[in-house]
Amino acid sequence: MSAPRRPLGLLTAVFLATFMALLDMSVVNVALPAMQSHLHARITDIQWVVDGYTLCLSAFMLTGGALGDRFGRKKVFLAGLALFTLSSVLCAVAPNTTTLVIGRLLQGTGASTVTPGALSLLAQGFPAEAKRARMIGLWGACSALAVVLGPLLGGALTDSVGWPAIFLINVPLGIIAITAGIKGIAESADPEHAATDPVGQILGIVWLAALTYAVNEAGRDGWTATQNLVLFAVAAVAFLVFVAVERRTPRAMLPVSLFSNQRFVVTNIASFMLGFGAYGTFYLLSLYLQQVQGTSAAMTGVKFLPYSATIAIGSTQAGKLTARFGPRGVMVAGYGLVSIGLLGLLTLTPTTGYGQVGVLFAVLGVGMGLGIAPTNAAAMAAVPRERSGAAASTVNATRQVGTALGIAVLGSLLNARAETSVARDLAHSASALDPSERSTAAHLIVTQHGADPSHLDLNLRTALRYFDSGFVDGLHTSLLVAGGATVLATVAVLLRLRQPKPVPAPVPAPQCPSQQPPRARSSWDANG
């Protein structure tokens, strides 16, 4: 397997493709009202524009990485990128909600091979650990920027051109990425280590899809809704069967033996916690700026610039630091700063000035930048290079599931705490409401952003004040849980993610002058 002759083509392909795939996770959020109006859709239908993408991205993530290891990482990556680009056109020209949702499902399916495929291609294209760590750092910056810049770009395109533009922008970017990939990526595959494993593929898709769908619906319908309880049960059973099957399959899609490696396990736990805590609160902070502080969607994107800029800076430096010192110390620093940033946001009030908010965003962004790249590097270094696709898909899947669970859990906590806070304020107000009426009124104020509370003997200004206070109380609860999760991840990395021990060079045996002594393996070779 040879290194690519055109590394610039490799980097162009994987960076652009990753940016596109992750951008489409967040770019549609600010365009949903325009889509709903133009397509005359119900809110329950238009929500699938977001959920359909997330569902397929999560469900097919493990499959995408395994297929790359089996059939060729370049082929699978470019096929997924082509599917993503073509389905973007379908989304842009969709005449109705059904067509749009189908396009988003196809986009998510294509993205499920692009994201783990990009990380695997970097591991194959840059076998030297120092260079690989730096490239993964830059890739992490690109990934984080895509998620953060999505609302800013989506708002600008929707307002100036129209919502189809958020999908059409993928077409020229996709063509550039595919062209660069064809010329710059060297093909690699390890079919002797990765089989098709159809049973494992199906079970992996079922348990990830059921879990993701249940988590998404739980955020709206409640965790104890019958449908969601059934889906959680299906996910649990499918996962247990998946593990049993993979343990008995000689060449499994996801070798369970990888999880006997403590470094791989700790890395994936940390990745899950980062998705749950940091990514999970991003959506809530966006709501805080818009609903509590009255910031427009476009200006909200601008106010997140300290967050996105410091992610880029942190990721770039993380790659260099990881190359020099290894991932453990950089991860501790990054996850520690994320914890400080999340817990520091507990000082927010409805009227907190942007100076304080911007500083806390910057702390959070630096921590994210320092945390993402070494987490990916540690996952890739913990497994043999021939299973780079499986490792990449696993670490991305755990972060994606953590993000989905974080948004649902933290959002539910926020709403529950906010309603309790508003009900308490109503109890101290002059309105003559009995306890059951106060509970109903609190629910309406929180879920409808204080809309027309005249029937509650409240004016709009009072209801909005109650909403703002309740939302911030709920946000504090969610931030406390999110910060606690990242603190636990920091401690786990500090105590359990051991640096690989150097492998001493073997003592050469007596030999003829023409013989060469064997080369000593590096510590990453030995542990990878």
GIPE-V710721 format. One record per residue. N is the residue number from 0. RES is the residue in three letters. SS is DSSP state (h for helix, s for strand, l for the rest). PSI is psi in degrees with one decimal (none if undefined). NEAR is the number of other ideal C-beta (glycine too) atoms within 12 Angstrom. Layout:
((N;RES;SS;PSI;NEAR) (N;RES;SS;PSI;NEAR))
This chain:
((0;MET;l;118.8;20) (1;SER;l;153.1;12) (2;ALA;l;153.3;22) (3;PRO;l;140.4;31) (4;ARG;l;-18.0;13) (5;ARG;l;81.5;20) (6;PRO;h;-27.6;26) (7;LEU;h;-37.1;19) (8;GLY;h;-41.2;27) (9;LEU;h;-49.4;39) (10;LEU;h;-40.1;31) (11;THR;h;-44.5;31) (12;ALA;h;-51.1;44) (13;VAL;h;-35.4;48) (14;PHE;h;-47.0;38) (15;LEU;h;-44.0;38) (16;ALA;h;-43.2;50) (17;THR;h;-43.2;48) (18;PHE;h;-44.9;42) (19;MET;h;-47.5;45) (20;ALA;h;-42.4;51) (21;LEU;h;-29.1;41) (22;LEU;h;-39.5;41) (23;ASP;h;-2.6;47) (24;MET;h;-32.0;45) (25;SER;h;-17.4;40) (26;VAL;l;-26.4;43) (27;VAL;l;-17.8;44) (28;ASN;h;-45.4;38) (29;VAL;h;-12.9;32) (30;ALA;h;-4.4;39) (31;LEU;h;-43.1;33) (32;PRO;h;-40.2;21) (33;ALA;h;-40.9;27) (34;MET;h;-44.7;39) (35;GLN;h;-42.3;24) (36;SER;h;-44.6;17) (37;HIS;h;-38.3;21) (38;LEU;h;-0.6;27) (39;HIS;l;49.3;13) (40;ALA;l;155.5;26) (41;ARG;l;153.4;17) (42;ILE;h;-34.5;18) (43;THR;h;-29.6;16) (44;ASP;h;-44.1;23) (45;ILE;h;-24.2;31) (46;GLN;l;-26.1;28) (47;TRP;h;-14.7;34) (48;VAL;h;-33.8;44) (49;VAL;h;-50.4;40) (50;ASP;h;-35.1;35) (51;GLY;h;-41.0;37) (52;TYR;h;-49.3;45) (53;THR;h;-39.4;45) (54;LEU;h;-50.5;39) (55;CYS;h;-36.7;40) (56;LEU;h;-44.8;46) (57;SER;h;-43.3;46) (58;ALA;h;-37.0;39) (59;PHE;l;5.7;43) (60;MET;h;-50.4;51) (61;LEU;h;-39.2;48) (62;THR;h;-42.1;44) (63;GLY;h;-44.5;51) (64;GLY;h;-41.0;47) (65;ALA;h;-38.6;48) (66;LEU;h;-35.7;39) (67;GLY;h;-43.9;47) (68;ASP;h;-34.8;48) (69;ARG;h;-50.4;33) (70;PHE;h;-9.7;28) (71;GLY;l;118.3;27) (72;ARG;h;-37.8;50) (73;LYS;h;-48.0;38) (74;LYS;h;-50.1;26) (75;VAL;h;-40.8;39) (76;PHE;h;-49.5;54) (77;LEU;h;-34.9;38) (78;ALA;h;-44.3;28) (79;GLY;h;-39.3;50) (80;LEU;h;-40.1;47) (81;ALA;h;-43.4;32) (82;LEU;h;-42.9;34) (83;PHE;h;-44.4;49) (84;THR;h;-46.1;39) (85;LEU;h;-40.3;25) (86;SER;h;-22.7;37) (87;SER;h;-37.8;40) (88;VAL;h;-42.8;26) (89;LEU;h;-41.8;29) (90;CYS;h;-42.0;43) (91;ALA;h;-34.2;32) (92;VAL;l;8.4;18) (93;ALA;l;126.0;29) (94;PRO;l;-11.9;17) (95;ASN;l;173.1;22) (96;THR;h;-37.2;28) (97;THR;h;-46.7;21) (98;THR;h;-40.1;25) (99;LEU;h;-43.5;40) (100;VAL;h;-40.1;32) (101;ILE;h;-43.1;23) (102;GLY;h;-39.8;38) (103;ARG;h;-36.5;42) (104;LEU;h;-42.2;32) (105;LEU;h;-37.9;33) (106;GLN;h;-46.9;49) (107;GLY;h;-37.4;44) (108;THR;h;-44.7;37) (109;GLY;h;-41.3;42) (110;ALA;h;-26.8;48) (111;SER;h;-20.5;48) (112;THR;h;-24.5;47) (113;VAL;h;-49.0;54) (114;THR;h;-53.9;52) (115;PRO;h;-30.7;52) (116;GLY;h;-38.4;53) (117;ALA;h;-44.9;55) (118;LEU;h;-39.7;51) (119;SER;h;-40.2;53) (120;LEU;h;-36.4;57) (121;LEU;h;-39.4;51) (122;ALA;h;-37.1;48) (123;GLN;h;-38.1;41) (124;GLY;h;-22.1;41) (125;PHE;l;79.5;33) (126;PRO;l;-25.4;28) (127;ALA;l;125.9;21) (128;GLU;h;-36.2;34) (129;ALA;h;-48.0;23) (130;LYS;h;-40.8;24) (131;ARG;h;-42.6;38) (132;ALA;h;-39.7;39) (133;ARG;h;-40.9;29) (134;MET;h;-38.7;42) (135;ILE;h;-33.5;49) (136;GLY;h;-46.0;42) (137;LEU;h;-38.7;40) (138;TRP;h;-38.5;50) (139;GLY;h;-38.7;52) (140;ALA;h;-42.2;40) (141;CYS;h;-42.4;41) (142;SER;h;-47.6;48) (143;ALA;h;-38.9;50) (144;LEU;h;-37.5;37) (145;ALA;h;-43.7;39) (146;VAL;h;-41.8;42) (147;VAL;h;-37.3;44) (148;LEU;h;-9.3;34) (149;GLY;h;-54.0;40) (150;PRO;h;-36.9;42) (151;LEU;h;-49.1;33) (152;LEU;h;-40.8;37) (153;GLY;h;-42.4;42) (154;GLY;h;-42.4;35) (155;ALA;h;-45.1;27) (156;LEU;h;-41.0;31) (157;THR;h;-42.8;32) (158;ASP;h;-35.9;22) (159;SER;h;-33.7;15) (160;VAL;l;-39.8;19) (161;GLY;l;157.3;20) (162;TRP;l;-29.7;36) (163;PRO;l;-22.1;29) (164;ALA;h;-26.9;26) (165;ILE;h;-19.4;41) (166;PHE;h;-37.3;41) (167;LEU;h;-25.9;24) (168;ILE;h;-22.0;32) (169;ASN;h;-22.4;44) (170;VAL;h;-56.2;27) (171;PRO;h;-36.8;18) (172;LEU;h;-40.2;31) (173;GLY;h;-40.9;37) (174;ILE;h;-42.5;26) (175;ILE;h;-45.5;25) (176;ALA;h;-42.7;40) (177;ILE;h;-43.7;35) (178;THR;h;-45.3;23) (179;ALA;h;-38.3;30) (180;GLY;h;-39.8;42) (181;ILE;h;-39.4;25) (182;LYS;h;-32.3;21) (183;GLY;h;-11.3;30) (184;ILE;l;128.1;42) (185;ALA;l;135.8;28) (186;GLU;l;143.6;25) (187;SER;l;144.9;35) (188;ALA;l;154.6;29) (189;ASP;l;66.7;28) (190;PRO;l;-23.1;20) (191;GLU;l;-16.3;13) (192;HIS;l;-17.1;27) (193;ALA;l;112.1;40) (194;ALA;l;172.2;25) (195;THR;l;-42.4;19) (196;ASP;l;63.2;31) (197;PRO;h;-36.4;18) (198;VAL;h;-44.6;21) (199;GLY;h;-39.4;37) (200;GLN;h;-47.7;32) (201;ILE;h;-45.8;22) (202;LEU;h;-39.0;32) (203;GLY;h;-42.3;41) (204;ILE;h;-42.4;35) (205;VAL;h;-48.4;30) (206;TRP;h;-34.7;37) (207;LEU;h;-40.4;42) (208;ALA;h;-45.8;38) (209;ALA;h;-42.4;32) (210;LEU;h;-46.9;38) (211;THR;h;-44.2;42) (212;TYR;h;-43.4;34) (213;ALA;h;-41.0;37) (214;VAL;h;-43.5;38) (215;ASN;h;-44.3;36) (216;GLU;h;-31.2;31) (217;ALA;h;-31.4;29) (218;GLY;h;-20.8;33) (219;ARG;h;-43.0;25) (220;ASP;h;-10.6;21) (221;GLY;l;150.6;18) (222;TRP;l;-20.6;25) (223;THR;l;8.6;14) (224;ALA;l;141.5;16) (225;THR;h;-46.2;15) (226;GLN;h;-42.3;20) (227;ASN;h;-38.3;27) (228;LEU;h;-40.1;19) (229;VAL;h;-43.5;17) (230;LEU;h;-40.7;29) (231;PHE;h;-39.6;27) (232;ALA;h;-42.7;18) (233;VAL;h;-44.0;25) (234;ALA;h;-43.1;32) (235;ALA;h;-45.9;19) (236;VAL;h;-45.3;19) (237;ALA;h;-36.6;28) (238;PHE;h;-44.6;28) (239;LEU;h;-41.7;17) (240;VAL;h;-39.6;21) (241;PHE;h;-48.0;34) (242;VAL;h;-43.5;24) (243;ALA;h;-42.7;17) (244;VAL;h;-44.4;27) (245;GLU;h;-29.7;32) (246;ARG;h;-27.0;19) (247;ARG;h;-4.1;17) (248;THR;l;124.0;26) (249;PRO;l;-44.9;16) (250;ARG;l;81.6;24) (251;ALA;l;156.0;34) (252;MET;l;-45.6;42) (253;LEU;l;96.0;45) (254;PRO;l;119.4;35) (255;VAL;h;-22.8;23) (256;SER;h;-22.0;22) (257;LEU;h;-30.3;33) (258;PHE;h;2.7;26) (259;SER;h;-9.8;13) (260;ASN;l;111.6;28) (261;GLN;h;-37.4;22) (262;ARG;h;-40.1;40) (263;PHE;h;-41.6;36) (264;VAL;h;-49.6;28) (265;VAL;h;-40.0;35) (266;THR;h;-42.4;44) (267;ASN;h;-34.1;40) (268;ILE;h;-43.7;37) (269;ALA;h;-41.0;49) (270;SER;h;-42.1;50) (271;PHE;h;-46.2;35) (272;MET;h;-36.9;42) (273;LEU;h;-43.2;53) (274;GLY;h;-44.3;42) (275;PHE;h;-49.5;38) (276;GLY;h;-55.7;45) (277;ALA;h;-53.5;53) (278;TYR;h;-35.3;45) (279;GLY;h;-29.1;40) (280;THR;h;-12.5;47) (281;PHE;h;-44.8;45) (282;TYR;h;-40.4;36) (283;LEU;h;-37.9;41) (284;LEU;h;-33.5;43) (285;SER;h;-41.8;36) (286;LEU;h;-38.0;33) (287;TYR;h;-46.9;39) (288;LEU;h;-37.8;34) (289;GLN;h;-48.2;26) (290;GLN;h;-32.4;33) (291;VAL;h;-46.1;35) (292;GLN;l;-1.1;27) (293;GLY;l;26.7;19) (294;THR;l;139.8;23) (295;SER;l;164.7;20) (296;ALA;h;-44.7;33) (297;ALA;h;-42.7;23) (298;MET;h;-28.7;22) (299;THR;h;-42.1;37) (300;GLY;h;-38.8;35) (301;VAL;h;-41.6;25) (302;LYS;h;-17.8;32) (303;PHE;l;-0.4;42) (304;LEU;h;-39.9;24) (305;PRO;h;-33.9;29) (306;TYR;h;-50.9;44) (307;SER;h;-38.8;37) (308;ALA;h;-41.9;27) (309;THR;h;-26.0;35) (310;ILE;h;-44.3;46) (311;ALA;h;-44.8;34) (312;ILE;h;-47.2;28) (313;GLY;h;-40.9;43) (314;SER;h;-41.3;45) (315;THR;h;-46.1;31) (316;GLN;h;-32.0;31) (317;ALA;h;-39.5;48) (318;GLY;h;-42.9;38) (319;LYS;h;-43.7;27) (320;LEU;h;-38.8;31) (321;THR;h;-40.1;45) (322;ALA;h;-32.3;29) (323;ARG;h;-41.7;19) (324;PHE;h;-7.3;23) (325;GLY;l;167.1;32) (326;PRO;h;-26.2;48) (327;ARG;h;-53.3;33) (328;GLY;h;-38.0;24) (329;VAL;h;-39.3;44) (330;MET;h;-42.7;49) (331;VAL;h;-44.8;37) (332;ALA;h;-44.7;31) (333;GLY;h;-48.9;51) (334;TYR;h;-33.1;48) (335;GLY;h;-42.1;31) (336;LEU;h;-36.8;36) (337;VAL;h;-43.3;54) (338;SER;h;-44.1;38) (339;ILE;h;-42.1;28) (340;GLY;h;-45.5;44) (341;LEU;h;-44.4;47) (342;LEU;h;-30.0;30) (343;GLY;h;-29.6;26) (344;LEU;h;-8.2;38) (345;LEU;h;-13.1;26) (346;THR;h;-4.4;19) (347;LEU;l;142.1;35) (348;THR;l;172.1;20) (349;PRO;l;-23.3;25) (350;THR;l;15.9;16) (351;THR;l;133.3;25) (352;GLY;l;156.4;15) (353;TYR;h;-24.1;23) (354;GLY;h;-47.5;12) (355;GLN;h;-42.2;19) (356;VAL;h;-45.0;32) (357;GLY;h;-40.4;26) (358;VAL;h;-44.0;23) (359;LEU;h;-37.2;36) (360;PHE;h;-39.7;41) (361;ALA;h;-41.9;31) (362;VAL;h;-45.0;32) (363;LEU;h;-40.4;47) (364;GLY;h;-42.4;39) (365;VAL;h;-43.2;38) (366;GLY;h;-41.9;45) (367;MET;h;-44.9;52) (368;GLY;h;-42.1;49) (369;LEU;h;-21.0;48) (370;GLY;h;-35.9;53) (371;ILE;h;-53.1;54) (372;ALA;h;-49.1;48) (373;PRO;h;-26.1;51) (374;THR;h;-46.9;60) (375;ASN;h;-42.5;53) (376;ALA;h;-40.2;54) (377;ALA;h;-39.3;48) (378;ALA;h;-42.2;48) (379;MET;h;-34.1;50) (380;ALA;h;-17.4;43) (381;ALA;l;-8.3;43) (382;VAL;l;161.3;41) (383;PRO;l;149.6;28) (384;ARG;h;-28.9;34) (385;GLU;h;-14.0;29) (386;ARG;h;27.7;40) (387;SER;h;-34.6;45) (388;GLY;h;-44.0;53) (389;ALA;h;-41.7;52) (390;ALA;h;-44.4;47) (391;ALA;h;-44.0;52) (392;SER;h;-35.7;52) (393;THR;h;-48.5;48) (394;VAL;h;-32.1;51) (395;ASN;h;-36.4;49) (396;ALA;h;-41.7;42) (397;THR;h;-38.3;40) (398;ARG;h;-39.3;47) (399;GLN;h;-43.9;47) (400;VAL;h;-40.3;44) (401;GLY;h;-40.4;38) (402;THR;h;-47.8;40) (403;ALA;h;-43.8;41) (404;LEU;h;-38.5;36) (405;GLY;h;-46.7;38) (406;ILE;h;-43.5;41) (407;ALA;h;-49.1;36) (408;VAL;h;-49.3;31) (409;LEU;h;-35.4;42) (410;GLY;h;-40.3;38) (411;SER;h;-42.3;31) (412;LEU;h;-42.2;30) (413;LEU;h;-48.1;40) (414;ASN;h;-42.9;34) (415;ALA;h;-45.7;28) (416;ARG;h;-38.2;30) (417;ALA;h;-42.6;40) (418;GLU;h;-38.6;32) (419;THR;h;-42.3;25) (420;SER;h;-43.8;32) (421;VAL;h;-41.1;45) (422;ALA;h;-37.6;33) (423;ARG;h;-43.0;21) (424;ASP;h;-37.8;32) (425;LEU;h;-34.8;38) (426;ALA;h;-28.1;21) (427;HIS;l;1.7;15) (428;SER;l;177.5;24) (429;ALA;l;-4.5;13) (430;SER;l;138.6;26) (431;ALA;l;80.0;13) (432;LEU;l;133.0;26) (433;ASP;l;170.1;13) (434;PRO;h;-42.2;13) (435;SER;h;-38.0;12) (436;GLU;h;-37.3;20) (437;ARG;h;-40.7;29) (438;SER;h;-43.8;22) (439;THR;h;-43.4;22) (440;ALA;h;-40.9;38) (441;ALA;h;-41.0;41) (442;HIS;h;-43.6;24) (443;LEU;h;-41.4;30) (444;ILE;h;-41.1;41) (445;VAL;h;-46.5;40) (446;THR;h;-24.4;23) (447;GLN;l;15.7;21) (448;HIS;l;45.2;24) (449;GLY;l;21.4;32) (450;ALA;l;127.8;19) (451;ASP;l;76.8;15) (452;PRO;l;21.5;31) (453;SER;h;-33.0;16) (454;HIS;h;-8.1;16) (455;LEU;h;10.9;32) (456;ASP;l;34.6;17) (457;LEU;l;145.6;31) (458;ASN;l;166.2;18) (459;LEU;h;-39.1;18) (460;ARG;h;-41.6;13) (461;THR;h;-42.4;25) (462;ALA;h;-41.5;32) (463;LEU;h;-35.9;28) (464;ARG;h;-41.0;25) (465;TYR;h;-41.8;40) (466;PHE;h;-48.4;40) (467;ASP;h;-46.3;33) (468;SER;h;-43.7;33) (469;GLY;h;-41.1;39) (470;PHE;h;-44.3;40) (471;VAL;h;-38.3;35) (472;ASP;h;-44.5;35) (473;GLY;h;-38.7;35) (474;LEU;h;-39.7;42) (475;HIS;h;-43.1;32) (476;THR;h;-46.2;31) (477;SER;h;-41.5;42) (478;LEU;h;-35.5;40) (479;LEU;h;-42.5;26) (480;VAL;h;-44.3;33) (481;ALA;h;-44.2;46) (482;GLY;h;-38.4;38) (483;GLY;h;-38.2;24) (484;ALA;h;-43.3;38) (485;THR;h;-29.0;45) (486;VAL;h;-44.7;29) (487;LEU;h;-40.6;27) (488;ALA;h;-40.4;42) (489;THR;h;-45.3;39) (490;VAL;h;-41.3;22) (491;ALA;h;-43.0;30) (492;VAL;h;-42.9;42) (493;LEU;h;-41.3;24) (494;LEU;h;-29.0;16) (495;ARG;h;-16.6;24) (496;LEU;l;91.0;38) (497;ARG;l;141.5;23) (498;GLN;l;142.1;27) (499;PRO;l;139.6;24) (500;LYS;l;137.5;14) (501;PRO;l;141.5;15) (502;VAL;l;118.3;17) (503;PRO;l;147.2;11) (504;ALA;l;137.3;13) (505;PRO;l;147.6;11) (506;VAL;l;121.3;10) (507;PRO;l;138.9;13) (508;ALA;l;159.4;9) (509;PRO;l;137.5;8) (510;GLN;l;165.4;11) (511;CYS;l;155.5;9) (512;PRO;l;-28.1;7) (513;SER;l;-15.2;5) (514;GLN;l;147.2;10) (515;GLN;l;140.1;9) (516;PRO;l;147.7;14) (517;PRO;l;147.6;13) (518;ARG;l;135.1;11) (519;ALA;l;138.6;15) (520;ARG;l;147.0;18) (521;SER;l;167.8;22) (522;SER;h;-33.9;20) (523;TRP;h;-33.2;33) (524;ASP;h;-45.1;18) (525;ALA;h;-35.8;20) (526;ASN;h;-5.0;28) (527;GLY;l;none;30))
